[in-house]
């Protein structure tokens, strides 16, 4: 875990923070960027 804050993610494009659920589409409400592309924390090998 890099960050202790759960349930939120900052948009890498505009910095807008919003709640992100794993398995859901995570499109920034501000810029419309797909934040889900950068989420790989829940991958089990
Ligand atoms: Zn954004």
mmCIF file of the protein (N, C-alpha, C, O) and its ligand, coordinates in Angstrom:
data_MODEL
# 
_entry.id   MODEL 
# 
loop_
_entity.id 
_entity.type 
_entity.pdbx_number_of_molecules 
1 polymer     1 
2 non-polymer 1 
# 
_entity_poly.entity_id                      1 
_entity_poly.type                           'polypeptide(L)' 
_entity_poly.nstd_linkage                   no 
_entity_poly.nstd_monomer                   no 
_entity_poly.pdbx_seq_one_letter_code       
;(UNK)(UNK)(UNK)(UNK)(UNK)(UNK)(UNK)(UNK)(UNK)(UNK)(UNK)(UNK)(UNK)(UNK)(UNK)(UNK)
(UNK)(UNK)(UNK)(UNK)(UNK)(UNK)(UNK)(UNK)(UNK)(UNK)(UNK)(UNK)(UNK)(UNK)(UNK)(UNK)
(UNK)(UNK)(UNK)(UNK)(UNK)(UNK)(UNK)(UNK)(UNK)(UNK)(UNK)(UNK)(UNK)
;
_entity_poly.pdbx_seq_one_letter_code_can   XXXXXXXXXXXXXXXXXXXXXXXXXXXXXXXXXXXXXXXXXXXXX 
_entity_poly.pdbx_strand_id                 A 
# 
loop_
_entity_poly_seq.entity_id 
_entity_poly_seq.num 
_entity_poly_seq.mon_id 
_entity_poly_seq.hetero 
1 1  UNK n 
1 2  UNK n 
1 3  UNK n 
1 4  UNK n 
1 5  UNK n 
1 6  UNK n 
1 7  UNK n 
1 8  UNK n 
1 9  UNK n 
1 10 UNK n 
1 11 UNK n 
1 12 UNK n 
1 13 UNK n 
1 14 UNK n 
1 15 UNK n 
1 16 UNK n 
1 17 UNK n 
1 18 UNK n 
1 19 UNK n 
1 20 UNK n 
1 21 UNK n 
1 22 UNK n 
1 23 UNK n 
1 24 UNK n 
1 25 UNK n 
1 26 UNK n 
1 27 UNK n 
1 28 UNK n 
1 29 UNK n 
1 30 UNK n 
1 31 UNK n 
1 32 UNK n 
1 33 UNK n 
1 34 UNK n 
1 35 UNK n 
1 36 UNK n 
1 37 UNK n 
1 38 UNK n 
1 39 UNK n 
1 40 UNK n 
1 41 UNK n 
1 42 UNK n 
1 43 UNK n 
1 44 UNK n 
1 45 UNK n 
# 
loop_
_struct_asym.id 
_struct_asym.entity_id 
A 1 
B 2 
# 
loop_
_chem_comp.id 
_chem_comp.type 
_chem_comp.mon_nstd_flag 
UNK 'L-peptide linking' . 
ZN  non-polymer         . 
# 
_pdbx_entity_nonpoly.entity_id   2 
_pdbx_entity_nonpoly.name        ? 
_pdbx_entity_nonpoly.comp_id     ZN 
# 
_pdbx_nonpoly_scheme.asym_id         B 
_pdbx_nonpoly_scheme.entity_id       2 
_pdbx_nonpoly_scheme.mon_id          ZN 
_pdbx_nonpoly_scheme.ndb_seq_num     1 
_pdbx_nonpoly_scheme.pdb_seq_num     101 
_pdbx_nonpoly_scheme.auth_seq_num    101 
_pdbx_nonpoly_scheme.pdb_mon_id      ZN 
_pdbx_nonpoly_scheme.auth_mon_id     ZN 
_pdbx_nonpoly_scheme.pdb_strand_id   A 
_pdbx_nonpoly_scheme.pdb_ins_code    . 
# 
loop_
_atom_site.group_PDB 
_atom_site.id 
_atom_site.type_symbol 
_atom_site.label_atom_id 
_atom_site.label_alt_id 
_atom_site.label_comp_id 
_atom_site.label_asym_id 
_atom_site.label_entity_id 
_atom_site.label_seq_id 
_atom_site.pdbx_PDB_ins_code 
_atom_site.Cartn_x 
_atom_site.Cartn_y 
_atom_site.Cartn_z 
_atom_site.occupancy 
_atom_site.B_iso_or_equiv 
_atom_site.pdbx_formal_charge 
_atom_site.auth_seq_id 
_atom_site.auth_comp_id 
_atom_site.auth_asym_id 
_atom_site.auth_atom_id 
_atom_site.pdbx_PDB_model_num 
ATOM   1   N  N  . UNK A 1 1  ? 0.833   -1.205  0.000   1.00 0.00 ? 1   UNK A N  1 
ATOM   2   C  CA . UNK A 1 1  ? 0.000   0.000   0.000   1.00 0.00 ? 1   UNK A CA 1 
ATOM   3   C  C  . UNK A 1 1  ? 0.864   1.249   0.000   1.00 0.00 ? 1   UNK A C  1 
ATOM   4   O  O  . UNK A 1 1  ? 1.682   1.437   0.901   1.00 0.00 ? 1   UNK A O  1 
ATOM   5   N  N  . UNK A 1 2  ? 0.698   2.082   -0.971  1.00 0.00 ? 2   UNK A N  1 
ATOM   6   C  CA . UNK A 1 2  ? 1.455   3.319   -1.021  1.00 0.00 ? 2   UNK A CA 1 
ATOM   7   C  C  . UNK A 1 2  ? 0.757   4.426   -0.241  1.00 0.00 ? 2   UNK A C  1 
ATOM   8   O  O  . UNK A 1 2  ? 1.406   5.275   0.369   1.00 0.00 ? 2   UNK A O  1 
ATOM   9   N  N  . UNK A 1 3  ? -0.567  4.407   -0.269  1.00 0.00 ? 3   UNK A N  1 
ATOM   10  C  CA . UNK A 1 3  ? -1.323  5.445   0.399   1.00 0.00 ? 3   UNK A CA 1 
ATOM   11  C  C  . UNK A 1 3  ? -2.309  4.819   1.378   1.00 0.00 ? 3   UNK A C  1 
ATOM   12  O  O  . UNK A 1 3  ? -2.884  3.764   1.111   1.00 0.00 ? 3   UNK A O  1 
ATOM   13  N  N  . UNK A 1 4  ? -2.492  5.477   2.498   1.00 0.00 ? 4   UNK A N  1 
ATOM   14  C  CA . UNK A 1 4  ? -3.390  4.956   3.516   1.00 0.00 ? 4   UNK A CA 1 
ATOM   15  C  C  . UNK A 1 4  ? -4.823  5.396   3.330   1.00 0.00 ? 4   UNK A C  1 
ATOM   16  O  O  . UNK A 1 4  ? -5.707  4.997   4.089   1.00 0.00 ? 4   UNK A O  1 
ATOM   17  N  N  . UNK A 1 5  ? -5.053  6.209   2.334   1.00 0.00 ? 5   UNK A N  1 
ATOM   18  C  CA . UNK A 1 5  ? -6.392  6.720   2.115   1.00 0.00 ? 5   UNK A CA 1 
ATOM   19  C  C  . UNK A 1 5  ? -7.154  5.782   1.192   1.00 0.00 ? 5   UNK A C  1 
ATOM   20  O  O  . UNK A 1 5  ? -6.779  5.591   0.035   1.00 0.00 ? 5   UNK A O  1 
ATOM   21  N  N  . UNK A 1 6  ? -8.213  5.208   1.709   1.00 0.00 ? 6   UNK A N  1 
ATOM   22  C  CA . UNK A 1 6  ? -8.992  4.285   0.909   1.00 0.00 ? 6   UNK A CA 1 
ATOM   23  C  C  . UNK A 1 6  ? -10.269 4.959   0.403   1.00 0.00 ? 6   UNK A C  1 
ATOM   24  O  O  . UNK A 1 6  ? -10.823 5.844   1.055   1.00 0.00 ? 6   UNK A O  1 
ATOM   25  N  N  . UNK A 1 7  ? -10.710 4.529   -0.746  1.00 0.00 ? 7   UNK A N  1 
ATOM   26  C  CA . UNK A 1 7  ? -11.983 5.012   -1.254  1.00 0.00 ? 7   UNK A CA 1 
ATOM   27  C  C  . UNK A 1 7  ? -11.874 6.292   -2.043  1.00 0.00 ? 7   UNK A C  1 
ATOM   28  O  O  . UNK A 1 7  ? -12.891 6.885   -2.402  1.00 0.00 ? 7   UNK A O  1 
ATOM   29  N  N  . UNK A 1 8  ? -10.656 6.734   -2.323  1.00 0.00 ? 8   UNK A N  1 
ATOM   30  C  CA . UNK A 1 8  ? -10.528 7.957   -3.109  1.00 0.00 ? 8   UNK A CA 1 
ATOM   31  C  C  . UNK A 1 8  ? -9.270  7.933   -3.935  1.00 0.00 ? 8   UNK A C  1 
ATOM   32  O  O  . UNK A 1 8  ? -8.273  7.311   -3.568  1.00 0.00 ? 8   UNK A O  1 
ATOM   33  N  N  . UNK A 1 9  ? -9.330  8.614   -5.050  1.00 0.00 ? 9   UNK A N  1 
ATOM   34  C  CA . UNK A 1 9  ? -8.157  8.673   -5.913  1.00 0.00 ? 9   UNK A CA 1 
ATOM   35  C  C  . UNK A 1 9  ? -8.098  10.023  -6.598  1.00 0.00 ? 9   UNK A C  1 
ATOM   36  O  O  . UNK A 1 9  ? -9.123  10.593  -6.971  1.00 0.00 ? 9   UNK A O  1 
ATOM   37  N  N  . UNK A 1 10 ? -6.881  10.528  -6.758  1.00 0.00 ? 10  UNK A N  1 
ATOM   38  C  CA . UNK A 1 10 ? -6.716  11.796  -7.454  1.00 0.00 ? 10  UNK A CA 1 
ATOM   39  C  C  . UNK A 1 10 ? -6.571  11.554  -8.948  1.00 0.00 ? 10  UNK A C  1 
ATOM   40  O  O  . UNK A 1 10 ? -5.819  10.677  -9.373  1.00 0.00 ? 10  UNK A O  1 
ATOM   41  N  N  . UNK A 1 11 ? -7.280  12.318  -9.726  1.00 0.00 ? 11  UNK A N  1 
ATOM   42  C  CA . UNK A 1 11 ? -7.139  12.241  -11.166 1.00 0.00 ? 11  UNK A CA 1 
ATOM   43  C  C  . UNK A 1 11 ? -5.727  12.676  -11.545 1.00 0.00 ? 11  UNK A C  1 
ATOM   44  O  O  . UNK A 1 11 ? -5.258  13.729  -11.114 1.00 0.00 ? 11  UNK A O  1 
ATOM   45  N  N  . UNK A 1 12 ? -5.063  11.871  -12.343 1.00 0.00 ? 12  UNK A N  1 
ATOM   46  C  CA . UNK A 1 12 ? -3.680  12.186  -12.714 1.00 0.00 ? 12  UNK A CA 1 
ATOM   47  C  C  . UNK A 1 12 ? -3.622  13.317  -13.724 1.00 0.00 ? 12  UNK A C  1 
ATOM   48  O  O  . UNK A 1 12 ? -2.551  13.849  -14.018 1.00 0.00 ? 12  UNK A O  1 
ATOM   49  N  N  . UNK A 1 13 ? -4.756  13.671  -14.240 1.00 0.00 ? 13  UNK A N  1 
ATOM   50  C  CA . UNK A 1 13 ? -4.781  14.721  -15.253 1.00 0.00 ? 13  UNK A CA 1 
ATOM   51  C  C  . UNK A 1 13 ? -5.116  16.090  -14.670 1.00 0.00 ? 13  UNK A C  1 
ATOM   52  O  O  . UNK A 1 13 ? -4.436  17.075  -14.958 1.00 0.00 ? 13  UNK A O  1 
ATOM   53  N  N  . UNK A 1 14 ? -6.167  16.151  -13.849 1.00 0.00 ? 14  UNK A N  1 
ATOM   54  C  CA . UNK A 1 14 ? -6.597  17.455  -13.343 1.00 0.00 ? 14  UNK A CA 1 
ATOM   55  C  C  . UNK A 1 14 ? -6.472  17.553  -11.826 1.00 0.00 ? 14  UNK A C  1 
ATOM   56  O  O  . UNK A 1 14 ? -6.600  18.640  -11.262 1.00 0.00 ? 14  UNK A O  1 
ATOM   57  N  N  . UNK A 1 15 ? -6.221  16.418  -11.160 1.00 0.00 ? 15  UNK A N  1 
ATOM   58  C  CA . UNK A 1 15 ? -6.041  16.447  -9.715  1.00 0.00 ? 15  UNK A CA 1 
ATOM   59  C  C  . UNK A 1 15 ? -7.329  16.378  -8.932  1.00 0.00 ? 15  UNK A C  1 
ATOM   60  O  O  . UNK A 1 15 ? -7.319  16.458  -7.703  1.00 0.00 ? 15  UNK A O  1 
ATOM   61  N  N  . UNK A 1 16 ? -8.430  16.232  -9.624  1.00 0.00 ? 16  UNK A N  1 
ATOM   62  C  CA . UNK A 1 16 ? -9.718  16.124  -8.956  1.00 0.00 ? 16  UNK A CA 1 
ATOM   63  C  C  . UNK A 1 16 ? -9.802  14.808  -8.178  1.00 0.00 ? 16  UNK A C  1 
ATOM   64  O  O  . UNK A 1 16 ? -9.486  13.740  -8.703  1.00 0.00 ? 16  UNK A O  1 
ATOM   65  N  N  . UNK A 1 17 ? -10.236 14.908  -6.914  1.00 0.00 ? 17  UNK A N  1 
ATOM   66  C  CA . UNK A 1 17 ? -10.344 13.701  -6.101  1.00 0.00 ? 17  UNK A CA 1 
ATOM   67  C  C  . UNK A 1 17 ? -11.783 13.236  -6.050  1.00 0.00 ? 17  UNK A C  1 
ATOM   68  O  O  . UNK A 1 17 ? -12.704 14.011  -5.795  1.00 0.00 ? 17  UNK A O  1 
ATOM   69  N  N  . UNK A 1 18 ? -11.949 11.954  -6.298  1.00 0.00 ? 18  UNK A N  1 
ATOM   70  C  CA . UNK A 1 18 ? -13.284 11.392  -6.168  1.00 0.00 ? 18  UNK A CA 1 
ATOM   71  C  C  . UNK A 1 18 ? -13.173 9.941   -5.755  1.00 0.00 ? 18  UNK A C  1 
ATOM   72  O  O  . UNK A 1 18 ? -12.116 9.321   -5.868  1.00 0.00 ? 18  UNK A O  1 
ATOM   73  N  N  . UNK A 1 19 ? -14.283 9.415   -5.277  1.00 0.00 ? 19  UNK A N  1 
ATOM   74  C  CA . UNK A 1 19 ? -14.283 8.041   -4.795  1.00 0.00 ? 19  UNK A CA 1 
ATOM   75  C  C  . UNK A 1 19 ? -14.234 7.062   -5.960  1.00 0.00 ? 19  UNK A C  1 
ATOM   76  O  O  . UNK A 1 19 ? -14.891 7.248   -6.985  1.00 0.00 ? 19  UNK A O  1 
ATOM   77  N  N  . UNK A 1 20 ? -13.443 6.022   -5.774  1.00 0.00 ? 20  UNK A N  1 
ATOM   78  C  CA . UNK A 1 20 ? -13.273 5.030   -6.821  1.00 0.00 ? 20  UNK A CA 1 
ATOM   79  C  C  . UNK A 1 20 ? -13.529 3.647   -6.243  1.00 0.00 ? 20  UNK A C  1 
ATOM   80  O  O  . UNK A 1 20 ? -12.964 3.280   -5.213  1.00 0.00 ? 20  UNK A O  1 
ATOM   81  N  N  . UNK A 1 21 ? -14.373 2.896   -6.904  1.00 0.00 ? 21  UNK A N  1 
ATOM   82  C  CA . UNK A 1 21 ? -14.629 1.536   -6.454  1.00 0.00 ? 21  UNK A CA 1 
ATOM   83  C  C  . UNK A 1 21 ? -13.984 0.549   -7.418  1.00 0.00 ? 21  UNK A C  1 
ATOM   84  O  O  . UNK A 1 21 ? -14.079 0.694   -8.637  1.00 0.00 ? 21  UNK A O  1 
ATOM   85  N  N  . UNK A 1 22 ? -13.332 -0.446  -6.853  1.00 0.00 ? 22  UNK A N  1 
ATOM   86  C  CA . UNK A 1 22 ? -12.682 -1.444  -7.678  1.00 0.00 ? 22  UNK A CA 1 
ATOM   87  C  C  . UNK A 1 22 ? -13.715 -2.204  -8.494  1.00 0.00 ? 22  UNK A C  1 
ATOM   88  O  O  . UNK A 1 22 ? -14.716 -2.682  -7.960  1.00 0.00 ? 22  UNK A O  1 
ATOM   89  N  N  . UNK A 1 23 ? -13.468 -2.309  -9.760  1.00 0.00 ? 23  UNK A N  1 
ATOM   90  C  CA . UNK A 1 23 ? -14.368 -3.019  -10.637 1.00 0.00 ? 23  UNK A CA 1 
ATOM   91  C  C  . UNK A 1 23 ? -15.392 -2.118  -11.292 1.00 0.00 ? 23  UNK A C  1 
ATOM   92  O  O  . UNK A 1 23 ? -16.137 -2.535  -12.179 1.00 0.00 ? 23  UNK A O  1 
ATOM   93  N  N  . UNK A 1 24 ? -15.417 -0.865  -10.837 1.00 0.00 ? 24  UNK A N  1 
ATOM   94  C  CA . UNK A 1 24 ? -16.332 0.095   -11.459 1.00 0.00 ? 24  UNK A CA 1 
ATOM   95  C  C  . UNK A 1 24 ? -15.576 0.976   -12.442 1.00 0.00 ? 24  UNK A C  1 
ATOM   96  O  O  . UNK A 1 24 ? -14.364 1.160   -12.332 1.00 0.00 ? 24  UNK A O  1 
ATOM   97  N  N  . UNK A 1 25 ? -16.291 1.498   -13.373 1.00 0.00 ? 25  UNK A N  1 
ATOM   98  C  CA . UNK A 1 25 ? -15.710 2.492   -14.253 1.00 0.00 ? 25  UNK A CA 1 
ATOM   99  C  C  . UNK A 1 25 ? -15.404 3.736   -13.431 1.00 0.00 ? 25  UNK A C  1 
ATOM   100 O  O  . UNK A 1 25 ? -16.249 4.225   -12.682 1.00 0.00 ? 25  UNK A O  1 
ATOM   101 N  N  . UNK A 1 26 ? -14.191 4.235   -13.583 1.00 0.00 ? 26  UNK A N  1 
ATOM   102 C  CA . UNK A 1 26 ? -13.754 5.357   -12.764 1.00 0.00 ? 26  UNK A CA 1 
ATOM   103 C  C  . UNK A 1 26 ? -13.378 6.528   -13.658 1.00 0.00 ? 26  UNK A C  1 
ATOM   104 O  O  . UNK A 1 26 ? -12.204 6.772   -13.937 1.00 0.00 ? 26  UNK A O  1 
ATOM   105 N  N  . UNK A 1 27 ? -14.378 7.226   -14.090 1.00 0.00 ? 27  UNK A N  1 
ATOM   106 C  CA . UNK A 1 27 ? -14.130 8.371   -14.948 1.00 0.00 ? 27  UNK A CA 1 
ATOM   107 C  C  . UNK A 1 27 ? -14.226 9.641   -14.127 1.00 0.00 ? 27  UNK A C  1 
ATOM   108 O  O  . UNK A 1 27 ? -15.198 9.857   -13.404 1.00 0.00 ? 27  UNK A O  1 
ATOM   109 N  N  . UNK A 1 28 ? -13.219 10.469  -14.244 1.00 0.00 ? 28  UNK A N  1 
ATOM   110 C  CA . UNK A 1 28 ? -13.183 11.723  -13.511 1.00 0.00 ? 28  UNK A CA 1 
ATOM   111 C  C  . UNK A 1 28 ? -14.380 12.587  -13.877 1.00 0.00 ? 28  UNK A C  1 
ATOM   112 O  O  . UNK A 1 28 ? -14.681 12.800  -15.052 1.00 0.00 ? 28  UNK A O  1 
ATOM   113 N  N  . UNK A 1 29 ? -15.054 13.080  -12.844 1.00 0.00 ? 29  UNK A N  1 
ATOM   114 C  CA . UNK A 1 29 ? -16.238 13.902  -13.074 1.00 0.00 ? 29  UNK A CA 1 
ATOM   115 C  C  . UNK A 1 29 ? -15.864 15.292  -13.561 1.00 0.00 ? 29  UNK A C  1 
ATOM   116 O  O  . UNK A 1 29 ? -16.712 16.038  -14.050 1.00 0.00 ? 29  UNK A O  1 
ATOM   117 N  N  . UNK A 1 30 ? -14.608 15.630  -13.426 1.00 0.00 ? 30  UNK A N  1 
ATOM   118 C  CA . UNK A 1 30 ? -14.160 16.971  -13.795 1.00 0.00 ? 30  UNK A CA 1 
ATOM   119 C  C  . UNK A 1 30 ? -13.585 17.022  -15.209 1.00 0.00 ? 30  UNK A C  1 
ATOM   120 O  O  . UNK A 1 30 ? -13.955 17.880  -16.010 1.00 0.00 ? 30  UNK A O  1 
ATOM   121 N  N  . UNK A 1 31 ? -12.687 16.101  -15.503 1.00 0.00 ? 31  UNK A N  1 
ATOM   122 C  CA . UNK A 1 31 ? -12.019 16.134  -16.805 1.00 0.00 ? 31  UNK A CA 1 
ATOM   123 C  C  . UNK A 1 31 ? -12.470 15.010  -17.729 1.00 0.00 ? 31  UNK A C  1 
ATOM   124 O  O  . UNK A 1 31 ? -12.248 15.060  -18.938 1.00 0.00 ? 31  UNK A O  1 
ATOM   125 N  N  . UNK A 1 32 ? -13.108 13.994  -17.144 1.00 0.00 ? 32  UNK A N  1 
ATOM   126 C  CA . UNK A 1 32 ? -13.594 12.892  -17.951 1.00 0.00 ? 32  UNK A CA 1 
ATOM   127 C  C  . UNK A 1 32 ? -12.530 11.843  -18.235 1.00 0.00 ? 32  UNK A C  1 
ATOM   128 O  O  . UNK A 1 32 ? -12.741 10.935  -19.040 1.00 0.00 ? 32  UNK A O  1 
ATOM   129 N  N  . UNK A 1 33 ? -11.385 11.971  -17.572 1.00 0.00 ? 33  UNK A N  1 
ATOM   130 C  CA . UNK A 1 33 ? -10.311 11.018  -17.789 1.00 0.00 ? 33  UNK A CA 1 
ATOM   131 C  C  . UNK A 1 33 ? -10.630 9.688   -17.112 1.00 0.00 ? 33  UNK A C  1 
ATOM   132 O  O  . UNK A 1 33 ? -11.203 9.657   -16.023 1.00 0.00 ? 33  UNK A O  1 
ATOM   133 N  N  . UNK A 1 34 ? -10.256 8.599   -17.762 1.00 0.00 ? 34  UNK A N  1 
ATOM   134 C  CA . UNK A 1 34 ? -10.476 7.277   -17.206 1.00 0.00 ? 34  UNK A CA 1 
ATOM   135 C  C  . UNK A 1 34 ? -9.376  6.953   -16.210 1.00 0.00 ? 34  UNK A C  1 
ATOM   136 O  O  . UNK A 1 34 ? -8.265  6.582   -16.588 1.00 0.00 ? 34  UNK A O  1 
ATOM   137 N  N  . UNK A 1 35 ? -9.702  7.098   -14.925 1.00 0.00 ? 35  UNK A N  1 
ATOM   138 C  CA . UNK A 1 35 ? -8.706  6.866   -13.879 1.00 0.00 ? 35  UNK A CA 1 
ATOM   139 C  C  . UNK A 1 35 ? -8.465  5.390   -13.627 1.00 0.00 ? 35  UNK A C  1 
ATOM   140 O  O  . UNK A 1 35 ? -7.466  5.004   -13.019 1.00 0.00 ? 35  UNK A O  1 
ATOM   141 N  N  . UNK A 1 36 ? -9.382  4.578   -14.096 1.00 0.00 ? 36  UNK A N  1 
ATOM   142 C  CA . UNK A 1 36 ? -9.285  3.155   -13.811 1.00 0.00 ? 36  UNK A CA 1 
ATOM   143 C  C  . UNK A 1 36 ? -8.071  2.517   -14.483 1.00 0.00 ? 36  UNK A C  1 
ATOM   144 O  O  . UNK A 1 36 ? -7.621  1.440   -14.091 1.00 0.00 ? 36  UNK A O  1 
ATOM   145 N  N  . UNK A 1 37 ? -7.557  3.191   -15.490 1.00 0.00 ? 37  UNK A N  1 
ATOM   146 C  CA . UNK A 1 37 ? -6.393  2.645   -16.206 1.00 0.00 ? 37  UNK A CA 1 
ATOM   147 C  C  . UNK A 1 37 ? -5.185  2.505   -15.308 1.00 0.00 ? 37  UNK A C  1 
ATOM   148 O  O  . UNK A 1 37 ? -4.325  1.651   -15.523 1.00 0.00 ? 37  UNK A O  1 
ATOM   149 N  N  . UNK A 1 38 ? -5.133  3.360   -14.296 1.00 0.00 ? 38  UNK A N  1 
ATOM   150 C  CA . UNK A 1 38 ? -3.954  3.406   -13.451 1.00 0.00 ? 38  UNK A CA 1 
ATOM   151 C  C  . UNK A 1 38 ? -4.137  2.656   -12.131 1.00 0.00 ? 38  UNK A C  1 
ATOM   152 O  O  . UNK A 1 38 ? -3.320  2.764   -11.217 1.00 0.00 ? 38  UNK A O  1 
ATOM   153 N  N  . UNK A 1 39 ? -5.220  1.903   -12.059 1.00 0.00 ? 39  UNK A N  1 
ATOM   154 C  CA . UNK A 1 39 ? -5.498  1.184   -10.821 1.00 0.00 ? 39  UNK A CA 1 
ATOM   155 C  C  . UNK A 1 39 ? -5.150  -0.291  -10.985 1.00 0.00 ? 39  UNK A C  1 
ATOM   156 O  O  . UNK A 1 39 ? -5.796  -1.015  -11.743 1.00 0.00 ? 39  UNK A O  1 
ATOM   157 N  N  . UNK A 1 40 ? -4.131  -0.719  -10.270 1.00 0.00 ? 40  UNK A N  1 
ATOM   158 C  CA . UNK A 1 40 ? -3.715  -2.120  -10.341 1.00 0.00 ? 40  UNK A CA 1 
ATOM   159 C  C  . UNK A 1 40 ? -3.464  -2.679  -8.951  1.00 0.00 ? 40  UNK A C  1 
ATOM   160 O  O  . UNK A 1 40 ? -2.694  -3.625  -8.784  1.00 0.00 ? 40  UNK A O  1 
ATOM   161 N  N  . UNK A 1 41 ? -4.111  -2.096  -7.960  1.00 0.00 ? 41  UNK A N  1 
ATOM   162 C  CA . UNK A 1 41 ? -3.821  -2.454  -6.581  1.00 0.00 ? 41  UNK A CA 1 
ATOM   163 C  C  . UNK A 1 41 ? -4.515  -3.728  -6.155  1.00 0.00 ? 41  UNK A C  1 
ATOM   164 O  O  . UNK A 1 41 ? -4.167  -4.323  -5.135  1.00 0.00 ? 41  UNK A O  1 
ATOM   165 N  N  . UNK A 1 42 ? -5.495  -4.147  -6.935  1.00 0.00 ? 42  UNK A N  1 
ATOM   166 C  CA . UNK A 1 42 ? -6.296  -5.277  -6.501  1.00 0.00 ? 42  UNK A CA 1 
ATOM   167 C  C  . UNK A 1 42 ? -6.057  -6.501  -7.388  1.00 0.00 ? 42  UNK A C  1 
ATOM   168 O  O  . UNK A 1 42 ? -6.935  -7.348  -7.554  1.00 0.00 ? 42  UNK A O  1 
ATOM   169 N  N  . UNK A 1 43 ? -4.865  -6.573  -7.944  1.00 0.00 ? 43  UNK A N  1 
ATOM   170 C  CA . UNK A 1 43 ? -4.553  -7.674  -8.840  1.00 0.00 ? 43  UNK A CA 1 
ATOM   171 C  C  . UNK A 1 43 ? -3.878  -8.802  -8.066  1.00 0.00 ? 43  UNK A C  1 
ATOM   172 O  O  . UNK A 1 43 ? -2.869  -8.597  -7.391  1.00 0.00 ? 43  UNK A O  1 
ATOM   173 N  N  . UNK A 1 44 ? -4.445  -9.974  -8.176  1.00 0.00 ? 44  UNK A N  1 
ATOM   174 C  CA . UNK A 1 44 ? -3.856  -11.141 -7.537  1.00 0.00 ? 44  UNK A CA 1 
ATOM   175 C  C  . UNK A 1 44 ? -3.180  -12.024 -8.579  1.00 0.00 ? 44  UNK A C  1 
ATOM   176 O  O  . UNK A 1 44 ? -3.780  -12.391 -9.590  1.00 0.00 ? 44  UNK A O  1 
ATOM   177 N  N  . UNK A 1 45 ? -1.950  -12.349 -8.319  1.00 0.00 ? 45  UNK A N  1 
ATOM   178 C  CA . UNK A 1 45 ? -1.209  -13.181 -9.273  1.00 0.00 ? 45  UNK A CA 1 
ATOM   179 C  C  . UNK A 1 45 ? -1.265  -14.649 -8.832  1.00 0.00 ? 45  UNK A C  1 
ATOM   180 O  O  . UNK A 1 45 ? -0.702  -15.516 -9.500  1.00 0.00 ? 45  UNK A O  1 
HETATM 181 ZN ZN . ZN  B 2 .  ? -9.744  14.756  -13.903 1.00 0.00 ? 101 ZN  A ZN 1 
# 
